[in-house]
Amino acid sequence: MTDAHTDEAVLARITEGLVYTESEAAFLAPRRRTEEIFEYNRTPPGQEDRRRSLLVGILGSAGERTVLLPPFSAAFGSNVHIGDDFFGNVNLTFVDDVDIRIGDDVMIAPSVTLTTTGHPVHPARRADFGRFSEPILIEDKVWIGSNAVVLPGVRIGYGSVIGAGSVVSRSIPPMTVALGTPCRVVRSITDEDLTARAPAH
């Protein structure tokens, strides 16, 4: 079996959410943007054009008016796709072994982790850093509170709010408030919320 076929087989397993190892995935290393992320995190605040240029080179795609406050970290960076009018606060961590897709008008508070990757429960299956990966999708107008963790395979629906400190292990429907460990929906977002803490429009 050739290396190309081996790589294709590993990619197929990754896509299916099956276990793969660090050695098997080594061919993906050139997609890591480690040096660029380091440079981004040490760029002075006044150099907005430099930051933007670096961010476009790091991410798989970056929308307009994207704010990502340093420092941030990413396993790859190139598997992260961010829409327009995004705000990501400090210490945002992307474990992006596979795609993390974030829509428009999304806000993420400090010290949030979005991880597409987990590990098998049995220790024998964690040899050579055995792991599995499933993509994360965050739809438009989501707000994620401080210190939340979003786990592999989760989809957060349009307009939803994730409470601070939550561990999101299953998908969250649109226009809901969800919180806790594990994260659960506590209520819907309604027109009554339009007047909360007025006079903001």
Contact map, one row per residue, 1 for C-alpha under 8 A:
111011000000000000000000000000000000000000000000000000000000000000000000000000000000000000000000000000000000000000000000000000000000000000000000000000000000000000000000000000000000000000000000000000000
111111000000000000000000000000000000000000000000000000000000000000000000000000000000000000000000000000000000000000000000000000000000000000000000000000000000000000000000000000000000000000000000000000000
111111100000000000000000000000000000000000000000000000000000000000000000000000000000000000000000000000000000000000000000000000000000000000000000000000000000000000000000000000000000000000000000000000000
011111110000000000000000000000000000000000000000000000000000000000000000000000000000000000000000000000000000000000000000000000000000000000000000000000000000000000000000000000000000000000000000000000000
111111111000000000000000000000000000000000000000000000000000000000000000000000000000000000000000000000000000000000000000000000000000000000000000000000000000000000000000000000000000000000000000000000000
111111111100000000000000000000000000000000000000000000000000000000000000000000000000000000000000000000000000000000000000000000000000000000000000000000000000000000000000000000000000000000000000000000000
001111111110000000000001101000000000000000000000000000000000000000000000000000000000000000000000000000000000000000000000000000000000000000000000000000000000000000000000000000000000000000000000000000000
000111111111000000000000000000000000000000000000000000000000000000000000000000000000000000000000000000000000000000000000000000000000000000000000000000000000000000000000000000000000000000000000000000000
000011111111100000000000000000000000000000000000000000000000000000000000000000000000000000000000000000000000000000000000000000000000000000000000000000000000000000000000000000000000000000000000000000000
000001111111110000010001100000000000000000000000000000000000000000000000000000000000000000000000000000000000000000000000000000000000000000000000000000000000000000000000000000000000000000000000000000000
000000111111111000000000000000000000000000000000000000000000000000000000000000000000000000000000000000000000000000000000000000000000000000000000000000000000000000000000000000000000000000000000000000000
000000011111111100000000000000000000000000000000000000000000000000000000000000000000000000000000000000000000000000000000000000000000000000000000000000000000000000000000000000000000000000000000000000000
000000001111111111110000000000000000000000000000000000000000000000000000000000000000000000000000000000000000000000000000000000000000000000000000000000000000000000000000000000000000000000000000000000000
000000000111111111110000000000000000000000000000000000000000000000000000000000000000000000000000000000000000000000000000000000000001110000000000000000000000000000000000000000000000000000000000000000000
000000000011111111000000000000000000000000000000000000000000000000000000000000000000000000000000000000000000000000000000000000000000110000000000000000000000000000000000000000000000000000000000000000000
000000000001111111000000000000000000000000000000000000000000000000000000000000000000000000000000000000000000000000000000000000000000000000000000000000000000000000000000000000000000000000000000000000000
000000000000111111100000000000000000000000000000000000000000000000000000000000000000000000000000000000000000000000000000000000000001110000000000000000000000000000000000000000000000000000000000000000000
000000000000111111110000000000000000000000000000000000000000000000000000000000000000000000000000000000000000000000000000000000000011100000000000000000000000000000000000000000000000000000000000000000000
000000000000110011111000000000000000000000000000000000000000000000000000000000000000000000000000000000000000000000000001000000000111100000000000000000000000000000000000000000000000000000000000000000000
000000000100110001111101100000000000000000000000000000000000000000000000000000000000000000000000000000000000000000000000000000000111000000000000000000000000000000000000000000000000000000000000000000000
000000000000000000111111100000000000000000000000000000000000000000000000000000000000000000000000000000000000000000000000000000111110000000000000000000000000000000000000000000000000000000000000000000000
000000000000000000011111110000000000000000000000000000000000000000000000000000000000000000000000000000000000000000000000000000011100000000000000000000000000000000000000000000000000000000000000000000000
000000000000000000001111110000000000000000000000000000000000000000000000000000000000000000000000000000000000000000000000000000010000000000000000000000000000000000000000000000000000000000000000000000000
000000100100000000011111111000000000000000000000000000000000000000000000000000000000000000000000000000000000000000000000000000000000000000000000000000000000000000000000000000000000000000000000000000000
000000100100000000011111111110000000000000000000000000000000000000000000000000000000000000000000000000000000000000000000000000000000000000000000000000000000000000000000000000000000000000000000000000000
000000000000000000000111111110000000000000000000000000000000000000000000000000000000000000000000000000000000000000000000000000000000000000000000000000000000000000000000000000000000000000000000000000000
000000100000000000000001111111000000000000000000000000000000000000000000000000000000000000000000000000000000000000000000000000000000000000000000000000000000000000000000000000000000000000000000000000000
000000000000000000000000111111110000000000000000000000000000000000000000000000000000000000000000000000000000000000000000000000000000000000000000000000000000000000000000000000000000000000000000000000000
000000000000000000000000111111110000000000000000000000000000000000000000000000000000000000000000000000000000000000000000000000000000000000000000000000000000000000000000000000000000000000000000000000000
000000000000000000000000001111111000000000000000000000000000000000000000000000000000000000000000000000000000000000000000000000000000000000000000000000000000000000000000000000000000000000000000000000000
000000000000000000000000000111111000000000000000000000000000000000000000000101000000000000000000000000000000000000000000000000000000000000000000000000000000000000000000000000000000000000000000000000000
000000000000000000000000000111111100000000000000000000000000000000000000001111000000000000000000000000000000000000000000000000000000000000000000000000000000000000000000000000000000000000000000000000000
000000000000000000000000000001111111100000000000000000000100000000000000000111000000000000000000000000000000000000000000000000000000000000000000000000000000000000000000000000000000000000000000000000000
000000000000000000000000000000011111110000000000000000000000000000000000011100000000000000000000000000000000000000000000000000000000000000000000000000000000000000000000000000000000000000000000000000000
000000000000000000000000000000001111111000000000000000000000000000000000000000000000000000000000000000000000000000000000000000000000000000000000000000000000000000000000000000000000000000000000000000000
000000000000000000000000000000001111111100000000000001001100000000000000000000000000000000000000000000000000000000000000000000000000000000000000000000000000000000000000000000000000000000000000000000000
000000000000000000000000000000001111111110000000000001000100000000000001110010000000000000000000000000000000000000000000000000000000000000000000000000000000000000000000000000000000000000000000000000000
000000000000000000000000000000000111111111000000000000000000000000000000000000000000000000000000000000000000000000000000000000000000000000000000000000000000000000000000000000000000000000000000000000000
000000000000000000000000000000000011111111100000000001000000000000000000000000000000000000000000000000000000000000000000000000000000000000000000000000000000000000000000000000000000000000000000000000000
000000000000000000000000000000000001111111100000001001100000000000000100000000000000000000000000000000000000000000000000000000000000000000000000000000000000000000000000000000000000000000000000000000000
000000000000000000000000000000000000111111100000000000000000000000000111000000000000000000000000000000000000000000000000000000000000000000000000000000000000000000000000000000000000000000000000000000000
000000000000000000000000000000000000011111110000000000000000000000000100000000000000000000000000000000000000000000000000000000000000000000000000000000000000000000000000000000000000000000000000000000000
000000000000000000000000000000000000001111111010011000000000000000000000000000000000000000000000000000000000000000000000000000000000000000000000000000000000000000000000000000000000000000000000000000000
000000000000000000000000000000000000000001111110000000000000000000000000000000000000000000000000000000000000000000000000000000000000000000000000000000000000000000000000000000000000000000000000000000000
000000000000000000000000000000000000000000111111000000000000000000000000000000000000000000000000000000000000000000000000000000000000000000000000000000000000000000000000000000000000000000000000000000000
000000000000000000000000000000000000000000011111000000000000000000000000000000000000000000000000000000000000000000000000000000000000000000000000000000000000000000000000000000000000000000000000000000000
000000000000000000000000000000000000000000111111111000000000000000000000000000000000000000000000000000000000000000000000000000000000000000000000000000000000000000000000000000000000000000000000000000000
000000000000000000000000000000000000000000001111111100000000000000000000000000000000000000000000000000000000000000000000000000000000000000000000000000000000000000000000000000000000000000000000000000000
000000000000000000000000000000000000000000000011111110000000000000000000000000000000000000000000000000000000000000000000000000000000000000000000000000000000000000000000000000000000000000000000000000000
000000000000000000000000000000000000000000100011111111000000000000000000000000000000000000000000000000000000000000000000000000000000000000000000000000000000000000000000000000000000000000000000000000000
000000000000000000000000000000000000000100100011111111100000000000000000000000000000000000000000000000000000000000000000000000000000000000000000000000000000000000000000000000000000000000000000000000000
000000000000000000000000000000000000000000000001111111110000000000000000000000000000000000000000000000000000000000000000000000000000000000000000000000000000000000000000000000000000000000000000000000000
000000000000000000000000000000000000000000000000111111111000000000000000000000000000000000000000000000000000000000000000000000000000000000000000000000000000000000000000000000000000000000000000000000000
000000000000000000000000000000000001101100000000011111111100000000000000000000000000000000000000000000000000000000000000000000000000000000000000000000000000000000000000000000000000000000000000000000000
000000000000000000000000000000000000000100000000001111111110010000000000000000000000000000000000000000000000000000000000000000000000000000000000000000000000000000000000000000000000000000000000000000000
000000000000000000000000000000000000000000000000000111111111110000000000000000000000000000000000000000000000000000000000000000000000000000000000000000000000000000000000000000000000000000000000000000000
000000000000000000000000000000000001000000000000000011111111000000000000000000000000000000000000000000000000000000000000000000000000000000000000000000000000000000000000000000000000000000000000000000000
000000000000000000000000000000001001100000000000000001111111000000000000000011000000000000000000000000000000000000000000000000000000000000000000000000000000000000000000000000000000000000000000000000000
000000000000000000000000000000000000000000000000000000111111110000000000000011111100000000000000000000000000000000000000000000000000000000000000000000000000000000000000000000000000000000000000000000000
000000000000000000000000000000000000000000000000000000011111110000000000000011111000000000000000000000000000000000000000000000000000000000000000000000000000000000000000000000000000000000000000000000000
000000000000000000000000000000000000000000000000000000010011111000000000000001011110000000000000000000000000000000000000000000000000000000000000000000000000000000000000000000000000000000000000000000000
000000000000000000000000000000000000000000000000000000110011111101000000000000001111000000000000000000000000000000000000000000000000000000000000000000000000000000000000000000000000000000000000000000000
000000000000000000000000000000000000000000000000000000000000111111000000000000000111110000000000000000000000000000000000000000000000000000000000000000000000000000000000000000000000000000000000000000000
000000000000000000000000000000000000000000000000000000000000011111000000000000000011100000000000000000000000000000000000000000000000000000000000000000000000000000000000000000000000000000000000000000000
000000000000000000000000000000000000000000000000000000000000001111100000000000000001110000000000000000000000000000000000000000000000000000000000000000000000000000000000000000000000000000000000000000000
000000000000000000000000000000000000000000000000000000000000011111110000000000000111111000000000000000000000000000000000000000000000000000000000000000000000000000000000000000000000000000000000000000000
000000000000000000000000000000000000000000000000000000000000000011111000000000000000111100000000000000000000000000000000000000000000000000000000000000000000000000000000000000000000000000000000000000000
000000000000000000000000000000000000000000000000000000000000000001111101000000000000011111000000000000000000000000000000000000000000000000000000000000000000000000000000000000000000000000000000000000000
000000000000000000000000000000000000000000000000000000000000000000111111000000000000000111100000000000000000000000000000000000000000000000000000000000000000000000000000000000000000000000000000000000000
000000000000000000000000000000000000000111000000000000000000000000011111000000000000000011100000000000000000000000000000000000000000000000000000000000000000000000000000000000000000000000000000000000000
000000000000000000000000000000000000000010000000000000000000000000001111100000000000000001110000000000000000000000000000000000000000000000000000000000000000000000000000000000000000000000000000000000000
000000000000000000000000000000000000100010000000000000000000000000011111110000000000000001111000000000000000000000000000000000000000000000000000000000000000000000000000000000000000000000000000000000000
000000000000000000000000000000000000100000000000000000000000000000000011111000000000000000111100000000000000000000000000000000000000000000000000000000000000000000000000000000000000000000000000000000000
000000000000000000000000000000000100100000000000000000000000000000000001111110000000000000001111000000000000000000000000000000000000000000000000000000000000000000000000000000000000000000000000000000000
000000000000000000000000000000010100000000000000000000000000000000000000111110000000000000000111100000000000000000000000000000000000000000000000000000000000000000000000000000000000000000000000000000000
000000000000000000000000000000111100000000000000000000000000000000000000011111100000000000000011100000000000000000000000000000000000000000000000000000000000000000000000000000000000000000000000000000000
000000000000000000000000000000011000100000000000000000000111000000000000011111110000000000000101000000000000000000000000000000000000000000000000000000000000000000000000000000000000000000000000000000000
000000000000000000000000000000111000000000000000000000000111100000000000000111111000000000000000000000000000000000000000000000000000000000000000000000000000000000000000000000000000000000000000000000000
000000000000000000000000000000000000000000000000000000000011000000000000000111111000000000000001111100000000000000000000000000000000000000000000000000000000000000000000000000000000000000000000000000000
000000000000000000000000000000000000000000000000000000000011100000000000000011111100000000000101001111000000000000000000000000000000000000000000000000000000000000000000000000000000000000000000000000000
000000000000000000000000000000000000000000000000000000000011110000000000000001111110000000000000001111000000000000000000000000000000000000000000000000000000000000000000000000000000000000000000000000000
000000000000000000000000000000000000000000000000000000000010111001000000000000011111010000000000000011110000000000000000000000000000000000000000000000000000000000000000000000000000000000000000000000000
000000000000000000000000000000000000000000000000000000000000111101000000000000001111110000000000000001111000000000000000000000000000000000000000000000000000000000000000000000000000000000000000000000000
000000000000000000000000000000000000000000000000000000000000011111000000000000000111110000000000000000111000000000000000000000000000000000000000000000000000000000000000000000000000000000000000000000000
000000000000000000000000000000000000000000000000000000000000001111100000000000000011111000000000000000011100000000000000000000000000000000000000000000000000000000000000000000000000000000000000000000000
000000000000000000000000000000000000000000000000000000000000001011110000000000000111111100000000000000011110000000000000000000000000000000000000000000000000000000000000000000000000000000000000000000000
000000000000000000000000000000000000000000000000000000000000000001110000000000000000111110000000000000001111000000000000000000000000000000000000000000000000000000000000000000000000000000000000000000000
000000000000000000000000000000000000000000000000000000000000000000111000000000000000011111010000000000000011110000000000000000000000000000000000000000000000000000000000000000000000000000000000000000000
000000000000000000000000000000000000000000000000000000000000000000011100000000000000001111110000000000000001111000000000000000000000000000000000000000000000000000000000000000000000000000000000000000000
000000000000000000000000000000000000000000000000000000000000000000011111000000000000000111110000000000000000111000000000000000000000000000000000000000000000000000000000000000000000000000000000000000000
000000000000000000000000000000000000000000000000000000000000000000001111100000000000000011111000000000000000011100000000000000000000000000000000000000000000000000000000000000000000000000000000000000000
000000000000000000000000000000000000000000000000000000000000000000000011100000000000000111111100000000000000011110000000000000000000000000000000000000000000000000000000000000000000000000000000000000000
000000000000000000000000000000000000000000000000000000000000000000000001110000000000000000111110000000000000001111100000000000000000000000000000000000000000000000000000000000000000000000000000000000000
000000000000000000000000000000000000000000000000000000000000000000000000111010010000000000011111000100000000000011100000000000000000000000000000000000000000000000000000000000000000000000000000000000000
000000000000000000000000000000000000000000000000000000000000000000000000011100000000000000001111100000000000000011111000000000000000000000000000000000000000000000000000000000000000000000000000000000000
000000000000000000000000000000000000000000000000000000000000000000000000011110110000000000000111111100000000000001111000000000000000000000000000000000000000000000000000000000000000000000000000000000000
000000000000000000000000000000000000000000000000000000000000000000000000001100100000000000000011111000000000000000011000000000000000100000000000000000000000000000000000000000000000000000000000000000000
000000000000000000000000000000000000000000000000000000000000000000000000000000100000000000000001111100000000000000010000000000000000111000000000000000000000000000000000000000000000000000000000000000000
000000000000000000000000000000000000000000000000000000000000000000000000000000111000000000000001111110000000000000010000000000000000011100000000000000000000000000000000000000000000000000000000000000000
000000000000000000000000000000000000000000000000000000000000000000000000000000111000000000000101011111000000000001010000000000000000001111000000000000000000000000000000000000000000000000000000000000000
000000000000000000000000000000000000000000000000000000000000000000000000000000011100000000000000001111100000000000000000000000000000001111000000000000000000000000000000000000000000000000000000000000000
000000000000000000000000000000000000000000000000000000000000000000000000000000011110000000000000000111110100000000000000000000000000000011110000000000000000000000000000000000000000000000000000000000000
000000000000000000000000000000000000000000000000000000000000000000000000000000000111000000000000000011111100000000000000000000000000000001111000000000000000000000000000000000000000000000000000000000000
000000000000000000000000000000000000000000000000000000000000000000000000000000000111110000000000000001111100000000000000000000000000000000111000000000000000000000000000000000000000000000000000000000000
000000000000000000000000000000000000000000000000000000000000000000000000000000000011111000000000000000111110000000000000000000000000000000011100000000000000000000000000000000000000000000000000000000000
000000000000000000000000000000000000000000000000000000000000000000000000000000000000111000000000000001111111000000000000000000000000000000111110000000000000000000000000000000000000000000000000000000000
000000000000000000000000000000000000000000000000000000000000000000000000000000000000011100000000000000001111100000000000000000000000000000001111000000000000000000000000000000000000000000000000000000000
000000000000000000000000000000000000000000000000000000000000000000000000000000000000001110000000000000000111110100000000000000000000000000000011110000000000000000000000000000000000000000000000000000000
000000000000000000000000000000000000000000000000000000000000000000000000000000000000000111000000000000000011111100000000000000000000000000000011111000000000000000000000000000000000000000000000000000000
000000000000000000000000000000000000000000000000000000000000000000000000000000000000000111110000000000000001111100000000000000000000000000000000111000000000000000000000000000000000000000000000000000000
000000000000000000000000000000000000000000000000000000000000000000000000000000000000000011111000000000000000111110000000000000000000000000000000011100000000000000000000000000000000000000000000000000000
000000000000000000000000000000000000000000000000000000000000000000000000000000000000000000111000000000000001111111000000000000000000000000000001111110000000000000000000000000000000000000000000000000000
000000000000000000000000000000000000000000000000000000000000000000000000000000000000000000011110000000000000001111100000000000000000000000000000001111000000000000000000000000000000000000000000000000000
000000000000000000000000000000000000000000000000000000000000000000000000000000000000000000001111000100000000000111110000000000000000000100000000000011100000000000000000000000000000000000000000000000000
000000000000000000000000000000000000000000000000000000000000000000000000000000000000000000001111000000000000000011111100000000000000000100000000000011110000000000000000000000000000000000000000000000000
000000000000000000000000000000000000000000000000000000000000000000000000000000000000000000000011111100000000000001111100000000000000111100000000000000111000000000000000000000000000000000000000000000000
000000000000000000000000000000000000000000000000000000000000000000000000000000000000000000000011100000000000000000111110000000000011110000000000000000110000000000000000000000000000000000000000000000000
000000000000000000000000000000000000000000000000000000000000000000000000000000000000000000000000000000000000000000111111000000000011100000000000000000110000000000000000000000000000000000000000000000000
000000000000000000000000000000000000000000000000000000000000000000000000000000000000000000000000000000000000000000001111100001001111000000000000000000000000000000000000000000000000000000000000000000000
000000000000000000100000000000000000000000000000000000000000000000000000000000000000000000000000000000000000000000000111111011000111000000000000000000000000000000000000000000000000000000000000000000000
000000000000000000000000000000000000000000000000000000000000000000000000000000000000000000000000000000000000000000000011111011000000000000000000000000000000000000000000000000000000000000000000000000000
000000000000000000000000000000000000000000000000000000000000000000000000000000000000000000000000000000000000000000000001111111000000000000000000000000000000000000000000000000000000000000000000000000000
000000000000000000000000000000000000000000000000000000000000000000000000000000000000000000000000000000000000000000000001111111100000000000000000000000000000000000000000000000000000000000000000000000000
000000000000000000000000000000000000000000000000000000000000000000000000000000000000000000000000000000000000000000000000011111100000000000000000000000000000000000000000000000000000000000000000000000000
000000000000000000000000000000000000000000000000000000000000000000000000000000000000000000000000000000000000000000000001111111100100000000000000000000000000000000000000000000000000000000000000000000000
000000000000000000000000000000000000000000000000000000000000000000000000000000000000000000000000000000000000000000000011111111111110000000000000000000000000000000000000000000000000000000000000000000000
000000000000000000001000000000000000000000000000000000000000000000000000000000000000000000000000000000000000000000000000001111111100000000000000000000000000000000000000000000000000000000000000000000000
000000000000000000001110000000000000000000000000000000000000000000000000000000000000000000000000000000000000000000000000000001111100000000000000000000000000000000000000000000000000000000000000000000000
000000000000000000001100000000000000000000000000000000000000000000000000000000000000000000000000000000000000000000000010000001111110000000000000000000000000000000000000000000000000000000000000000000000
000000000000000000111100000000000000000000000000000000000000000000000000000000000000000000000000000000000000000000000011000011111111000000000000000000000000000000000000000000000000000000000000000000000
000000000000000001111000000000000000000000000000000000000000000000000000000000000000000000000000000000000000000000001111000001001111100000000000000000000000000000000000000000000000000000000000000000000
000000000000010011110000000000000000000000000000000000000000000000000000000000000000000000000000000000000000000000001111000000000111110000000000000000000000000000000000000000000000000000000000000000000
000000000000011011100000000000000000000000000000000000000000000000000000000000000000000000000000110000000000000000011100000000000011111000000000000000011000000000000000000000000000000000000000000000000
000000000000011010000000000000000000000000000000000000000000000000000000000000000000000000000000011000000000000000011000000000000001111100000000000000011000000000000000000000000000000000000000000000000
000000000000000000000000000000000000000000000000000000000000000000000000000000000000000000000000011110000000000000010000000000000000111110000000000000011100000000000000000000000000000000000000000000000
000000000000000000000000000000000000000000000000000000000000000000000000000000000000000000000000001110000000000001110000000000000000011111000000000000111110000000000000000000000000000000000000000000000
000000000000000000000000000000000000000000000000000000000000000000000000000000000000000000000000000111000000000000000000000000000000001111100000000000001111000000000000000000000000000000000000000000000
000000000000000000000000000000000000000000000000000000000000000000000000000000000000000000000000000111100000000000000000000000000000000111110100000000000011110000000000000000000000000000000000000000000
000000000000000000000000000000000000000000000000000000000000000000000000000000000000000000000000000001110100000000000000000000000000000011111100000000000011111000000000000000000000000000000000000000000
000000000000000000000000000000000000000000000000000000000000000000000000000000000000000000000000000001111100000000000000000000000000000001111100000000000000111000000000000000000000000000000000000000000
000000000000000000000000000000000000000000000000000000000000000000000000000000000000000000000000000000111110000000000000000000000000000000111110000000000000011100000000000000000000000000000000000000000
000000000000000000000000000000000000000000000000000000000000000000000000000000000000000000000000000000001110000000000000000000000000000001111111000000000001111110000000000000000000000000000000000000000
000000000000000000000000000000000000000000000000000000000000000000000000000000000000000000000000000000000111100000000000000000000000000000001111100000000000001111000000000000000000000000000000000000000
000000000000000000000000000000000000000000000000000000000000000000000000000000000000000000000000000000000011100100000000000000000000000000000111110100000000000011110000000000000000000000000000000000000
000000000000000000000000000000000000000000000000000000000000000000000000000000000000000000000000000000000001110100000000000000000000000000000011111100000000000011111000000000000000000000000000000000000
000000000000000000000000000000000000000000000000000000000000000000000000000000000000000000000000000000000001111100000000000000000000000000000001111100000000000000111000000000000000000000000000000000000
000000000000000000000000000000000000000000000000000000000000000000000000000000000000000000000000000000000000111110000000000000000000000000000000111110000000000000011100000000000000000000000000000000000
000000000000000000000000000000000000000000000000000000000000000000000000000000000000000000000000000000000000001110000000000000000000000000000001111111000000000001111111000000000000000000000000000000000
000000000000000000000000000000000000000000000000000000000000000000000000000000000000000000000000000000000000000111100000000000000000000000000000001111100000000000001111000000000000000000000000000000000
000000000000000000000000000000000000000000000000000000000000000000000000000000000000000000000000000000000000000011100000000000000000000000000000000111110100000000000011100000000000000000000000000000000
000000000000000000000000000000000000000000000000000000000000000000000000000000000000000000000000000000000000000001111100000000000000000100000000000011111100000000000011110000000000000000000000000000000
000000000000000000000000000000000000000000000000000000000000000000000000000000000000000000000000000000000000000000111100000000000000111100000000000001111100000000000000100000000000000000000000000000000
000000000000000000000000000000000000000000000000000000000000000000000000000000000000000000000000000000000000000000010000000000000000111110000000000000111110000000000000011000000000000000000000000000000
000000000000000000000000000000000000000000000000000000000000000000000000000000000000000000000000000000000000000000000000000000000000001110000000000001111111000000000001111100000000000000000000000000000
000000000000000000000000000000000000000000000000000000000000000000000000000000000000000000000000000000000000000000000000000000000000000111100000000000001111100000000000011100000000000000000000000000000
000000000000000000000000000000000000000000000000000000000000000000000000000000000000000000000000000000000000000000000000000000000000000011100100000000000111110100000000001111000000000000000000000000000
000000000000000000000000000000000000000000000000000000000000000000000000000000000000000000000000000000000000000000000000000000000000000001110100000000000011111100000000001111100000000000000000000000000
000000000000000000000000000000000000000000000000000000000000000000000000000000000000000000000000000000000000000000000000000000000000000001111100000000000001111100000000000011100000000000000000000000000
000000000000000000000000000000000000000000000000000000000000000000000000000000000000000000000000000000000000000000000000000000000000000000111110000000000000111110000000000001110000000000000000000000000
000000000000000000000000000000000000000000000000000000000000000000000000000000000000000000000000000000000000000000000000000000000000000000001110000000000001111111000000000111111100000000001000000000000
000000000000000000000000000000000000000000000000000000000000000000000000000000000000000000000000000000000000000000000000000000000000000000000111100000000000001111100000000000111100000000000000000000000
000000000000000000000000000000000000000000000000000000000000000000000000000000000000000000000000000000000000000000000000000000000000000000000011100100000000000111110100000000001110000000000000000000000
000000000000000000000000000000000000000000000000000000000000000000000000000000000000000000000000000000000000000000000000000000000000000000000001110100000000000011111100000000001111000000000000000000000
000000000000000000000000000000000000000000000000000000000000000000000000000000000000000000000000000000000000000000000000000000000000000000000001111100000000000001111100000000000010000000000000000000000
000000000000000000000000000000000000000000000000000000000000000000000000000000000000000000000000000000000000000000000000000000000000000000000000111110000000000000111110000000000011100000000000000000000
000000000000000000000000000000000000000000000000000000000000000000000000000000000000000000000000000000000000000000000000000000000000000000000000001110000000000001111111000000000011111000000000000000000
000000000000000000000000000000000000000000000000000000000000000000000000000000000000000000000000000000000000000000000000000000000000000000000000000111100000000000001111100000000011111000000000000000000
000000000000000000000000000000000000000000000000000000000000000000000000000000000000000000000000000000000000000000000000000000000000000000000000000111100100000000000111111000000000111000000000000000000
000000000000000000000000000000000000000000000000000000000000000000000000000000000000000000000000000000000000000000000000000000000000000000000000000001110100000000000011111000000000011000000000000000000
000000000000000000000000000000000000000000000000000000000000000000000000000000000000000000000000000000000000000000000000000000000000000000000000000000101110000000000001111100000000001000000000000000000
000000000000000000000000000000000000000000000000000000000000000000000000000000000000000000000000000000000000000000000000000000000000000000000000000000001111100000000001111110000000000000000000000000000
000000000000000000000000000000000000000000000000000000000000000000000000000000000000000000000000000000000000000000000000000000000000000000000000000000000111100100000000011111010100000110000000000000000
000000000000000000000000000000000000000000000000000000000000000000000000000000000000000000000000000000000000000000000000000000000000000000000000000000000001110100000000001111110000000000000000000000000
000000000000000000000000000000000000000000000000000000000000000000000000000000000000000000000000000000000000000000000000000000000000000000000000000000000001111100000000000111110000000000000000000000000
000000000000000000000000000000000000000000000000000000000000000000000000000000000000000000000000000000000000000000000000000000000000000000000000000000000000111110000000000011111000000000011100000000000
000000000000000000000000000000000000000000000000000000000000000000000000000000000000000000000000000000000000000000000000000000000000000000000000000000000000001110000000000111111100000011111000000000000
000000000000000000000000000000000000000000000000000000000000000000000000000000000000000000000000000000000000000000000000000000000000000000000000000000000000000111100000000000111110000011111000000000000
000000000000000000000000000000000000000000000000000000000000000000000000000000000000000000000000000000000000000000000000000000000000000000000000000000000000000111100000000100011111001111100000000000000
000000000000000000000000000000000000000000000000000000000000000000000000000000000000000000000000000000000000000000000000000000000000000000000000000000000000000001111110000000001111111111000000000000000
000000000000000000000000000000000000000000000000000000000000000000000000000000000000000000000000000000000000000000000000000000000000000000000000000000000000000000101110000000000111111100000000000000000
000000000000000000000000000000000000000000000000000000000000000000000000000000000000000000000000000000000000000000000000000000000000000000000000000000000000000000001111000000000011111100000000000000000
000000000000000000000000000000000000000000000000000000000000000000000000000000000000000000000000000000000000000000000000000000000000000000000000000000000000000000000111100000000011111100000000000000000
000000000000000000000000000000000000000000000000000000000000000000000000000000000000000000000000000000000000000000000000000000000000000000000000000000000000000000000111110000000111111110000000000000000
000000000000000000000000000000000000000000000000000000000000000000000000000000000000000000000000000000000000000000000000000000000000000000000000000000000000000000000000000100000111111111000000000000000
000000000000000000000000000000000000000000000000000000000000000000000000000000000000000000000000000000000000000000000000000000000000000000000000000000000000000000000000000100011110001111110000000000000
000000000000000000000000000000000000000000000000000000000000000000000000000000000000000000000000000000000000000000000000000000000000000000000000000000000000000000000000000000011110000111110000000000000
000000000000000000000000000000000000000000000000000000000000000000000000000000000000000000000000000000000000000000000000000000000000000000000000000000000000000000000000000000011100000011111000000000000
000000000000000000000000000000000000000000000000000000000000000000000000000000000000000000000000000000000000000000000000000000000000000000000000000000000000000000000000000000111000000011111100000000000
000000000000000000000000000000000000000000000000000000000000000000000000000000000000000000000000000000000000000000000000000000000000000000000000000000000000000100000000000000111000000000111111100000000
000000000000000000000000000000000000000000000000000000000000000000000000000000000000000000000000000000000000000000000000000000000000000000000000000000000000000000000000000000100000000000011111110000000
000000000000000000000000000000000000000000000000000000000000000000000000000000000000000000000000000000000000000000000000000000000000000000000000000000000000000000000000000000000000000000001111111000000
000000000000000000000000000000000000000000000000000000000000000000000000000000000000000000000000000000000000000000000000000000000000000000000000000000000000000000000000000000000000000000001111111100000
000000000000000000000000000000000000000000000000000000000000000000000000000000000000000000000000000000000000000000000000000000000000000000000000000000000000000000000000000000000000000000001111111100000
000000000000000000000000000000000000000000000000000000000000000000000000000000000000000000000000000000000000000000000000000000000000000000000000000000000000000000000000000000000000000000000111111101000
000000000000000000000000000000000000000000000000000000000000000000000000000000000000000000000000000000000000000000000000000000000000000000000000000000000000000000000000000000000000000000000011111111100
000000000000000000000000000000000000000000000000000000000000000000000000000000000000000000000000000000000000000000000000000000000000000000000000000000000000000000000000000000000000000000000001111111000
000000000000000000000000000000000000000000000000000000000000000000000000000000000000000000000000000000000000000000000000000000000000000000000000000000000000000000000000000000000000000000000000001111110
000000000000000000000000000000000000000000000000000000000000000000000000000000000000000000000000000000000000000000000000000000000000000000000000000000000000000000000000000000000000000000000000011111111
000000000000000000000000000000000000000000000000000000000000000000000000000000000000000000000000000000000000000000000000000000000000000000000000000000000000000000000000000000000000000000000000001011111
000000000000000000000000000000000000000000000000000000000000000000000000000000000000000000000000000000000000000000000000000000000000000000000000000000000000000000000000000000000000000000000000000011111
000000000000000000000000000000000000000000000000000000000000000000000000000000000000000000000000000000000000000000000000000000000000000000000000000000000000000000000000000000000000000000000000000001111
